Amino acid sequence: GEQRSIKYLLLHRDQARQNVVVPPNDIQRFYNDNIQQYQTPEQLRASHILLKTDGKDEAVVKKRAEALLAQVKGGANFADLARKESEDEGSKANGGDLGLFGRGRMVPEFETAAFAMAPGQTSDLVRSQFGFHIIRVAEKVAATTRPLDEVRPQIQEQLAQQLADTQIGDRARLLESRIKDPGDLTEAAGEQGLMVQESGYFQRGDPVPGLGAAPQVTSAAFTL
């Protein structure tokens, strides 16, 4: 099949990265500007018993919910009651346990009641669009923020790669403006401390010798 060979200048991303130094102030600024990335909001673990009202007489459902609440307040086992009486198919098998969740996961009425309670407390009846809930909070996990020292290496690497990419882009544009015909390639390479490389022949769909799989390079080679 048809083959091509190319001469090229390579600006190596990994080599550029090794020469980049990120100022400490830049790391601090990035941390401050993106602090939400390193924060874990308050969470809690709760269980509930749900009696649905959809298509039912609400007064009857509420009376039944009040009776269940009285049993809970009287010392009945919450998990056993949930497994027996709750109409939330997603949690009843686990004794009503909803696992850990943060704000924004539950309907507003449920969330407001749950986050207002302390671990071990049981709510009064909470009405939502689904019906009547009895909620018990098992634990609360306070909001946390990862300190800068913990995430510094991660931020430093991210910023270093961004700087390296910017520098490569600037050099590539400079070379592009400098090279107008094939003879300029060698001269521009010397100015930038680069070496002109030659690939050897390759066909469409082949890896480029010296570069490997480089579809954009192959496309350009067979277009020129």
Backbone as JSON, one array per atom type, in Angstrom:
{
  "sequence": "GEQRSIKYLLLHRDQARQNVVVPPNDIQRFYNDNIQQYQTPEQLRASHILLKTDGKDEAVVKKRAEALLAQVKGGANFADLARKESEDEGSKANGGDLGLFGRGRMVPEFETAAFAMAPGQTSDLVRSQFGFHIIRVAEKVAATTRPLDEVRPQIQEQLAQQLADTQIGDRARLLESRIKDPGDLTEAAGEQGLMVQESGYFQRGDPVPGLGAAPQVTSAAFTL",
  "N": [[0.82, -1.2, 0.0], [0.18, 2.37, -0.21], [2.74, 4.45, 1.11], [4.23, 6.67, 3.52], [6.79, 8.88, 4.73], [7.97, 10.93, 7.38], [9.48, 13.98, 8.53], [10.01, 15.44, 11.64], [9.47, 17.62, 14.5], [9.52, 17.09, 17.94], [7.83, 18.05, 20.78], [8.09, 17.15, 23.93], [5.8, 16.09, 26.26], [6.11, 14.96, 28.89], [8.81, 15.49, 29.42], [8.77, 18.28, 29.44], [7.2, 18.65, 31.69], [8.93, 17.85, 33.76], [10.63, 19.97, 34.04], [9.24, 22.01, 35.17], [8.47, 24.27, 37.76], [6.34, 24.8, 40.4], [5.14, 27.64, 41.94], [4.83, 28.07, 45.5], [2.82, 29.85, 46.37], [0.97, 29.72, 44.32], [-0.07, 27.19, 44.65], [-1.34, 27.45, 47.13], [-3.24, 29.4, 46.46], [-4.79, 28.05, 44.54], [-5.85, 26.03, 46.14], [-7.42, 27.54, 47.95], [-9.24, 28.71, 46.18], [-10.61, 26.54, 45.26], [-11.74, 25.17, 47.35], [-14.04, 23.73, 47.89], [-13.74, 21.3, 46.64], [-12.33, 19.79, 48.38], [-13.81, 19.35, 50.57], [-16.0, 17.55, 52.68], [-19.35, 17.29, 53.14], [-21.6, 17.59, 55.99], [-23.0, 14.54, 57.15], [-25.51, 12.05, 57.81], [-26.73, 9.06, 59.38], [-29.67, 7.32, 59.13], [-32.78, 5.73, 60.0], [-36.05, 4.78, 58.88], [-39.63, 4.52, 59.2], [-42.13, 4.15, 56.93], [-45.38, 5.05, 56.06], [-47.46, 4.95, 53.43], [-49.54, 7.35, 51.75], [-50.73, 7.63, 49.33], [-53.54, 7.34, 47.38], [-55.05, 6.52, 49.52], [-57.08, 6.82, 52.52], [-56.18, 9.55, 54.24], [-56.48, 10.22, 56.92], [-56.93, 7.76, 58.16], [-54.51, 6.47, 57.64], [-52.8, 8.17, 59.06], [-53.64, 7.75, 61.68], [-52.9, 5.11, 62.06], [-50.13, 5.44, 61.79], [-49.62, 7.03, 64.02], [-50.12, 5.19, 66.01], [-48.04, 3.39, 65.61], [-45.89, 5.08, 66.16], [-46.3, 5.52, 68.86], [-45.71, 2.98, 69.81], [-42.97, 2.86, 69.21], [-42.0, 4.98, 70.81], [-42.6, 3.88, 73.17], [-40.72, 1.98, 73.53], [-40.49, -0.15, 71.76], [-38.84, -2.31, 69.41], [-37.22, -0.63, 66.91], [-36.19, -1.41, 64.37], [-37.36, -3.91, 64.0], [-40.07, -3.21, 63.86], [-40.01, -1.64, 61.57], [-39.31, -3.52, 59.61], [-41.6, -5.02, 59.63], [-43.8, -3.25, 59.32], [-43.22, -0.98, 57.68], [-43.64, 0.7, 54.55], [-41.8, 1.27, 52.7], [-40.17, -0.15, 50.28], [-37.53, -0.22, 49.62], [-36.0, -0.01, 51.93], [-37.1, -1.42, 54.07], [-36.44, -4.13, 54.47], [-33.97, -3.91, 55.61], [-34.48, -3.08, 58.13], [-35.4, -0.51, 57.97], [-33.18, 1.03, 57.57], [-31.44, 3.64, 56.04], [-28.88, 4.16, 55.39], [-25.82, 6.15, 55.1], [-26.23, 9.6, 54.35], [-26.17, 12.82, 52.75], [-27.1, 16.33, 52.78], [-29.73, 17.26, 50.55], [-30.33, 14.84, 49.45], [-32.68, 13.68, 50.33], [-36.29, 14.22, 50.5], [-37.46, 17.56, 51.23], [-38.93, 17.88, 53.71], [-38.34, 15.56, 55.13], [-35.54, 15.73, 55.27], [-35.16, 18.13, 56.76], [-36.24, 17.46, 59.26], [-34.65, 15.23, 59.97], [-31.96, 16.21, 60.06], [-32.15, 17.94, 62.12], [-32.15, 16.5, 64.4], [-30.5, 14.7, 67.1], [-28.12, 11.96, 67.34], [-29.7, 8.89, 68.1], [-32.16, 9.95, 68.68], [-35.72, 10.04, 68.04], [-38.1, 11.0, 65.67], [-41.2, 12.93, 65.73], [-44.28, 12.35, 63.92], [-43.61, 12.78, 60.5], [-44.68, 14.47, 57.76], [-44.64, 13.93, 54.31], [-44.46, 14.1, 50.7], [-44.72, 11.46, 50.17], [-45.96, 10.22, 52.26], [-46.46, 9.35, 55.71], [-43.72, 9.58, 57.87], [-41.69, 7.98, 60.31], [-38.85, 8.78, 61.92], [-35.6, 7.76, 62.81], [-32.49, 8.76, 64.01], [-29.29, 7.45, 63.66], [-26.51, 8.01, 63.62], [-24.26, 10.82, 63.32], [-22.1, 12.41, 61.05], [-19.67, 14.72, 61.13], [-19.05, 17.65, 59.11], [-16.11, 17.83, 57.09], [-12.86, 19.1, 56.18], [-10.25, 18.55, 54.02], [-6.89, 19.08, 54.85], [-4.48, 21.49, 53.54], [-1.83, 20.48, 53.43], [-2.24, 17.79, 53.08], [-3.33, 17.52, 50.52], [-1.55, 18.8, 48.94], [0.52, 17.57, 47.23], [-1.07, 16.52, 45.15], [-2.32, 18.84, 44.09], [-0.05, 20.23, 43.29], [0.98, 18.59, 41.25], [-1.1, 18.71, 39.4], [-1.15, 21.48, 38.73], [1.43, 21.74, 37.75], [1.37, 20.17, 35.45], [-0.48, 21.61, 33.96], [0.95, 24.01, 33.58], [3.12, 23.02, 32.11], [1.82, 22.15, 29.79], [0.9, 24.59, 28.83], [3.32, 25.87, 28.29], [4.35, 24.16, 26.31], [2.43, 24.55, 24.32], [2.85, 27.26, 23.74], [5.48, 27.18, 22.72], [5.07, 25.53, 20.52], [3.41, 27.09, 18.92], [5.17, 29.16, 18.36], [7.13, 27.81, 16.88], [5.54, 27.03, 14.74], [4.97, 29.46, 13.53], [7.48, 30.09, 12.71], [8.35, 28.17, 10.88], [8.14, 27.88, 7.56], [8.77, 26.6, 5.19], [10.13, 23.38, 4.13], [12.92, 23.58, 4.52], [13.2, 25.24, 6.68], [12.85, 23.73, 8.93], [15.09, 22.42, 10.11], [16.66, 24.62, 10.87], [14.94, 25.98, 12.66], [14.72, 24.0, 14.59], [17.31, 23.98, 15.67], [17.37, 26.5, 16.86], [15.58, 26.15, 18.94], [16.66, 24.17, 20.44], [16.06, 21.57, 19.71], [15.77, 18.38, 17.99], [15.67, 17.34, 14.67], [13.67, 14.71, 13.67], [13.28, 11.63, 11.88], [10.84, 9.53, 10.54], [10.83, 7.15, 9.03], [9.26, 4.8, 6.75], [5.68, 4.35, 6.65], [2.36, 2.94, 6.56], [-1.12, 3.84, 6.0], [-2.99, 3.66, 8.96], [-1.0, 2.28, 10.27], [1.2, 2.2, 13.15], [3.21, 5.1, 13.8], [6.56, 5.02, 13.09], [8.77, 5.46, 15.76], [6.99, 7.13, 17.08], [4.69, 5.71, 17.61], [1.21, 4.78, 17.97], [-0.44, 7.3, 16.42], [-2.82, 8.85, 15.37], [-3.57, 11.45, 14.5], [-1.2, 12.49, 13.49], [-0.67, 10.64, 11.46], [-2.89, 11.12, 9.8], [-2.36, 13.76, 8.99], [0.04, 13.32, 7.63], [-0.74, 11.82, 5.4], [-2.35, 13.57, 4.17], [-0.86, 15.73, 3.36]],
  "CA": [[0.0, 0.0, 0.0], [0.88, 3.65, -0.21], [3.49, 4.73, 2.33], [4.78, 8.0, 3.71], [7.72, 9.1, 5.84], [7.9, 12.33, 7.81], [10.43, 14.59, 9.44], [9.18, 16.15, 12.63], [10.0, 18.07, 15.79], [8.66, 16.61, 19.02], [7.86, 18.71, 22.09], [7.67, 16.02, 24.77], [5.01, 16.57, 27.41], [6.7, 14.52, 30.16], [10.06, 16.24, 29.64], [8.4, 19.64, 29.83], [6.7, 18.6, 33.07], [10.04, 17.71, 34.7], [11.32, 21.25, 34.19], [8.31, 23.01, 35.7], [8.43, 24.49, 39.22], [5.11, 25.5, 40.75], [5.32, 28.5, 43.12], [3.96, 27.71, 46.62], [1.65, 30.73, 46.43], [-0.01, 29.23, 43.35], [-0.73, 26.03, 45.26], [-2.24, 27.99, 48.16], [-4.35, 30.09, 45.79], [-5.67, 27.04, 43.94], [-6.56, 25.38, 47.25], [-8.44, 28.46, 48.46], [-10.26, 28.94, 45.16], [-11.32, 25.29, 44.97], [-11.83, 24.51, 48.64], [-15.18, 22.81, 47.93], [-13.29, 19.98, 46.18], [-11.67, 19.09, 49.49], [-14.73, 19.33, 51.7], [-17.05, 16.54, 52.76], [-20.4, 17.91, 53.95], [-22.19, 16.82, 57.09], [-23.82, 13.4, 56.77], [-26.07, 11.3, 58.93], [-27.3, 7.73, 59.11], [-30.99, 7.28, 59.74], [-33.76, 4.72, 59.59], [-37.41, 5.31, 58.96], [-40.82, 3.71, 58.91], [-42.97, 4.94, 56.04], [-46.73, 4.62, 55.71], [-47.84, 5.72, 52.26], [-50.9, 7.9, 51.73], [-51.21, 7.71, 47.96], [-54.74, 6.55, 47.11], [-55.62, 6.03, 50.77], [-57.67, 7.79, 53.42], [-55.05, 10.06, 55.0], [-56.77, 10.18, 58.36], [-56.74, 6.38, 58.6], [-53.07, 6.22, 57.62], [-52.19, 8.92, 60.15], [-53.97, 7.08, 62.94], [-52.03, 3.93, 62.14], [-48.77, 5.93, 62.02], [-49.55, 7.47, 65.42], [-50.04, 3.99, 66.84], [-46.68, 2.88, 65.49], [-45.02, 6.01, 66.87], [-46.47, 5.24, 70.29], [-44.95, 1.77, 70.12], [-41.55, 3.21, 69.19], [-41.72, 5.79, 72.0], [-42.76, 3.01, 74.33], [-39.56, 1.08, 73.66], [-40.5, -1.24, 70.78], [-37.65, -2.36, 68.56], [-37.51, 0.15, 65.71], [-35.87, -2.18, 63.17], [-38.38, -4.96, 63.83], [-41.31, -2.57, 63.4], [-39.81, -1.22, 60.18], [-39.38, -4.7, 58.75], [-42.97, -5.53, 59.62], [-44.85, -2.28, 59.0], [-42.85, 0.07, 56.73], [-44.04, 0.5, 53.16], [-40.67, 1.63, 51.84], [-39.61, -1.44, 49.89], [-36.09, -0.11, 49.5], [-35.28, -0.03, 53.21], [-37.76, -2.19, 55.14], [-35.72, -5.37, 54.73], [-32.82, -3.56, 56.44], [-34.96, -2.45, 59.35], [-35.61, 0.91, 57.71], [-31.9, 1.73, 57.48], [-31.23, 4.35, 54.78], [-27.45, 4.39, 55.21], [-25.33, 7.53, 55.24], [-26.62, 10.52, 53.29], [-25.98, 14.24, 53.02], [-28.22, 17.2, 52.42], [-30.09, 17.24, 49.14], [-30.65, 13.48, 49.01], [-34.04, 13.34, 50.73], [-37.27, 15.29, 50.31], [-37.16, 18.62, 52.21], [-39.52, 17.67, 55.04], [-37.57, 14.49, 55.76], [-34.2, 16.25, 55.55], [-35.22, 19.12, 57.84], [-36.46, 16.76, 60.53], [-33.54, 14.34, 60.3], [-30.74, 16.93, 60.41], [-32.39, 18.69, 63.36], [-32.09, 15.58, 65.54], [-29.23, 14.15, 67.55], [-28.11, 10.51, 67.28], [-30.51, 8.21, 69.1], [-33.48, 10.56, 68.78], [-36.78, 9.61, 67.13], [-38.95, 12.13, 65.32], [-42.64, 12.77, 65.68], [-44.66, 12.05, 62.54], [-43.15, 13.74, 59.49], [-45.49, 14.31, 56.55], [-44.0, 14.29, 53.05], [-45.27, 13.74, 49.54], [-44.87, 10.0, 50.12], [-46.82, 9.76, 53.35], [-45.99, 9.66, 57.06], [-42.45, 8.95, 58.26], [-41.13, 8.01, 61.66], [-37.41, 8.78, 61.61], [-34.64, 7.63, 63.92], [-31.12, 9.05, 63.61], [-28.34, 6.54, 64.3], [-25.22, 8.69, 63.82], [-23.96, 12.0, 62.51], [-20.7, 12.58, 60.68], [-19.46, 16.16, 60.95], [-18.4, 18.11, 57.88], [-14.65, 17.86, 57.21], [-12.09, 19.71, 55.1], [-8.89, 18.0, 53.95], [-5.93, 20.19, 54.98], [-3.64, 21.73, 52.38], [-0.67, 19.59, 53.41], [-2.66, 16.46, 52.61], [-3.64, 17.54, 49.09], [-0.54, 19.59, 48.24], [1.13, 16.87, 46.08], [-2.07, 16.4, 44.09], [-2.47, 20.16, 43.47], [1.21, 20.57, 42.65], [1.08, 17.84, 40.0], [-2.11, 19.24, 38.47], [-0.71, 22.78, 38.24], [2.65, 21.55, 36.97], [1.0, 19.68, 34.13], [-1.1, 22.72, 33.24], [2.01, 24.92, 33.16], [3.88, 22.35, 31.06], [1.01, 22.18, 28.57], [0.9, 25.97, 28.35], [4.64, 26.13, 27.71], [4.44, 23.41, 25.06], [1.57, 25.23, 23.36], [3.52, 28.5, 23.32], [6.62, 26.82, 21.87], [4.55, 24.98, 19.26], [2.94, 28.21, 18.09], [6.37, 29.87, 17.91], [7.7, 27.01, 15.8], [4.62, 27.06, 13.6], [5.15, 30.74, 12.84], [8.86, 30.15, 12.21], [8.58, 27.19, 9.82], [7.32, 28.17, 6.37], [9.04, 25.58, 4.17], [10.89, 22.28, 4.73], [14.27, 23.97, 4.92], [13.17, 25.94, 7.97], [12.69, 22.78, 10.03], [16.38, 22.22, 10.78], [17.08, 25.87, 11.49], [14.08, 26.22, 13.82], [15.07, 23.02, 15.61], [18.52, 24.44, 16.34], [17.03, 27.65, 17.69], [14.8, 25.71, 20.1], [17.33, 23.07, 21.12], [15.39, 20.32, 19.37], [16.4, 17.58, 16.96], [14.76, 16.87, 13.63], [13.59, 13.25, 13.64], [12.66, 11.08, 10.68], [10.08, 8.37, 10.97], [10.83, 5.94, 8.22], [7.99, 4.65, 6.03], [4.53, 3.7, 7.3], [1.12, 2.96, 5.8], [-2.29, 4.29, 6.75], [-3.39, 2.72, 10.01], [0.15, 1.75, 10.99], [1.86, 3.11, 14.09], [4.27, 5.9, 13.2], [7.84, 4.64, 13.71], [9.31, 6.48, 16.65], [5.92, 7.79, 17.82], [3.63, 4.78, 17.99], [-0.11, 5.12, 17.44], [-0.61, 8.75, 16.4], [-3.73, 9.02, 14.23], [-3.58, 12.82, 13.96], [0.01, 12.62, 12.69], [-0.88, 9.83, 10.25], [-3.85, 11.82, 8.94], [-1.67, 14.89, 8.39], [1.06, 12.83, 6.7], [-1.36, 11.35, 4.17], [-3.04, 14.71, 3.57], [0.14, 16.61, 2.75]],
  "C": [[0.85, 1.25, 0.0], [1.55, 3.9, 1.14], [3.96, 6.18, 2.34], [5.89, 7.93, 4.77], [7.69, 10.58, 6.17], [9.16, 12.71, 8.58], [9.63, 15.46, 10.4], [10.02, 16.63, 13.81], [9.01, 17.64, 16.86], [8.89, 17.43, 20.28], [7.25, 17.72, 23.08], [7.02, 16.52, 26.05], [5.67, 16.2, 28.74], [8.0, 15.25, 30.46], [9.78, 17.67, 30.07], [7.94, 19.67, 31.28], [7.85, 18.55, 34.08], [10.75, 19.04, 34.97], [10.46, 22.35, 34.81], [8.41, 23.06, 37.22], [7.19, 25.32, 39.53], [5.34, 26.34, 42.0], [4.35, 28.09, 44.24], [2.7, 28.57, 46.71], [0.56, 30.28, 45.46], [-0.78, 28.04, 43.91], [-1.74, 26.49, 46.3], [-3.45, 28.64, 47.52], [-5.33, 29.09, 45.17], [-6.49, 26.34, 45.02], [-7.69, 26.26, 47.76], [-9.58, 28.63, 47.46], [-11.12, 27.7, 44.9], [-11.56, 24.47, 46.24], [-12.96, 23.5, 48.68], [-14.79, 21.41, 47.46], [-12.76, 19.13, 47.33], [-12.54, 19.03, 50.74], [-15.71, 18.16, 51.57], [-18.14, 17.1, 53.66], [-20.88, 17.0, 55.07], [-23.08, 15.72, 56.54], [-24.44, 12.79, 58.02], [-26.59, 9.95, 58.44], [-28.61, 7.66, 59.85], [-31.79, 6.09, 59.22], [-35.14, 5.36, 59.63], [-38.44, 4.21, 58.73], [-41.73, 4.6, 58.09], [-44.33, 4.27, 55.86], [-47.21, 5.53, 54.59], [-49.3, 6.17, 52.32], [-51.51, 7.9, 50.33], [-52.4, 6.77, 47.74], [-55.43, 6.02, 48.35], [-56.28, 7.17, 51.53], [-56.57, 8.28, 54.36], [-55.27, 9.98, 56.5], [-56.54, 8.77, 58.92], [-55.25, 6.05, 58.68], [-52.39, 6.92, 58.79], [-52.46, 8.26, 61.5], [-53.1, 5.85, 63.14], [-50.59, 4.34, 62.43], [-48.59, 6.38, 63.47], [-49.44, 6.27, 66.36], [-48.64, 3.39, 66.8], [-45.69, 3.77, 66.24], [-45.11, 5.78, 68.38], [-45.7, 3.99, 70.69], [-43.45, 2.05, 70.17], [-41.18, 3.98, 70.45], [-41.84, 4.96, 73.27], [-41.66, 1.98, 74.47], [-39.54, -0.08, 72.69], [-39.26, -1.16, 69.9], [-37.95, -1.7, 67.21], [-37.3, -0.68, 64.45], [-36.92, -3.26, 62.92], [-39.69, -4.37, 63.32], [-41.19, -2.15, 61.94], [-39.93, -2.41, 59.24], [-40.81, -5.2, 58.6], [-43.96, -4.54, 59.02], [-44.5, -1.26, 57.9], [-43.26, -0.31, 55.3], [-42.99, 1.03, 52.19], [-39.93, 0.35, 51.48], [-38.09, -1.39, 49.81], [-35.34, -0.25, 50.81], [-35.87, -0.97, 54.25], [-37.02, -3.48, 55.49], [-34.5, -5.14, 55.61], [-33.24, -2.87, 57.74], [-35.15, -0.96, 59.2], [-34.34, 1.71, 57.51], [-31.7, 2.33, 56.09], [-29.75, 4.59, 54.49], [-27.06, 5.84, 55.43], [-25.8, 8.38, 54.08], [-26.38, 11.95, 53.74], [-27.21, 15.03, 52.64], [-28.45, 17.15, 50.91], [-30.46, 15.88, 48.62], [-32.11, 13.11, 49.28], [-34.99, 14.51, 50.44], [-37.11, 16.3, 51.46], [-37.7, 18.36, 53.61], [-38.72, 16.62, 55.82], [-36.2, 15.02, 56.18], [-34.2, 17.21, 56.73], [-35.36, 18.44, 59.19], [-35.24, 15.95, 60.93], [-32.31, 15.11, 60.76], [-30.92, 17.79, 61.66], [-32.24, 17.82, 64.6], [-30.67, 15.16, 65.87], [-29.28, 12.62, 67.41], [-28.89, 9.88, 68.43], [-31.92, 8.77, 69.23], [-34.42, 10.01, 67.7], [-37.71, 10.8, 66.9], [-40.4, 11.87, 65.7], [-43.01, 12.42, 64.24], [-44.2, 13.17, 61.62], [-43.93, 13.45, 58.21], [-44.69, 14.76, 55.34], [-44.92, 13.9, 51.91], [-45.52, 12.25, 49.45], [-45.83, 9.47, 51.18], [-46.28, 10.2, 54.69], [-44.74, 8.86, 57.39], [-42.29, 9.02, 59.77], [-39.63, 7.81, 61.46], [-36.61, 8.6, 62.89], [-33.23, 7.84, 63.38], [-30.17, 8.15, 64.39], [-27.0, 7.23, 64.57], [-25.14, 9.91, 62.92], [-22.47, 12.05, 62.27], [-20.5, 14.05, 60.35], [-18.8, 16.47, 59.61], [-16.89, 18.19, 58.11], [-14.05, 18.57, 55.99], [-10.69, 19.13, 55.13], [-7.9, 19.16, 53.99], [-5.05, 20.29, 53.74], [-2.47, 20.76, 52.31], [-1.02, 18.21, 52.87], [-2.84, 16.43, 51.1], [-2.59, 18.29, 48.27], [0.1, 18.84, 47.05], [0.19, 16.76, 44.88], [-2.22, 17.74, 43.34], [-1.2, 20.52, 42.69], [1.34, 19.86, 41.3], [0.11, 18.38, 38.96], [-1.65, 20.58, 37.87], [0.54, 22.66, 37.38], [2.32, 21.08, 35.56], [0.33, 20.78, 33.31], [-0.05, 23.7, 32.72], [2.82, 24.33, 32.01], [3.12, 22.4, 29.74], [0.97, 23.58, 27.97], [2.22, 26.29, 27.66], [4.81, 25.4, 26.38], [3.62, 24.1, 23.97], [2.22, 26.5, 22.83], [4.69, 28.2, 22.38], [6.15, 26.31, 20.52], [4.08, 26.1, 18.34], [4.12, 29.02, 17.55], [7.0, 29.14, 16.73], [6.84, 27.09, 14.55], [4.79, 28.36, 12.81], [6.52, 30.84, 12.17], [9.06, 29.27, 10.97], [7.62, 27.43, 8.67], [7.57, 27.16, 5.26], [9.95, 24.52, 4.79], [12.28, 22.66, 5.21], [14.32, 24.67, 6.27], [13.17, 25.0, 9.16], [13.98, 22.63, 10.83], [16.82, 23.48, 11.52], [16.25, 26.17, 12.74], [14.39, 25.25, 14.94], [16.3, 23.47, 16.38], [18.25, 25.6, 17.27], [16.35, 27.23, 18.99], [15.46, 24.56, 20.86], [16.67, 21.72, 20.88], [16.16, 19.6, 18.28], [15.35, 17.16, 15.95], [14.82, 15.35, 13.6], [12.89, 12.82, 12.36], [12.05, 9.73, 11.02], [10.43, 7.08, 10.26], [9.42, 5.75, 7.64], [6.92, 3.94, 6.86], [3.32, 3.85, 6.39], [0.0, 3.55, 6.65], [-2.67, 3.22, 7.77], [-2.24, 2.1, 10.76], [0.56, 2.72, 12.11], [2.95, 3.88, 13.36], [5.59, 5.5, 13.85], [8.44, 5.78, 14.52], [8.28, 7.18, 17.49], [4.88, 6.79, 18.35], [2.31, 5.2, 17.35], [-0.33, 6.63, 17.56], [-1.51, 9.1, 15.23], [-3.75, 10.42, 13.65], [-2.35, 13.04, 13.06], [-0.14, 11.85, 11.37], [-1.82, 10.55, 9.28], [-3.17, 12.99, 8.24], [-0.68, 14.43, 7.33], [0.44, 12.42, 5.37], [-2.23, 12.43, 3.5], [-2.06, 15.6, 2.81], [0.66, 15.99, 1.45]]
}
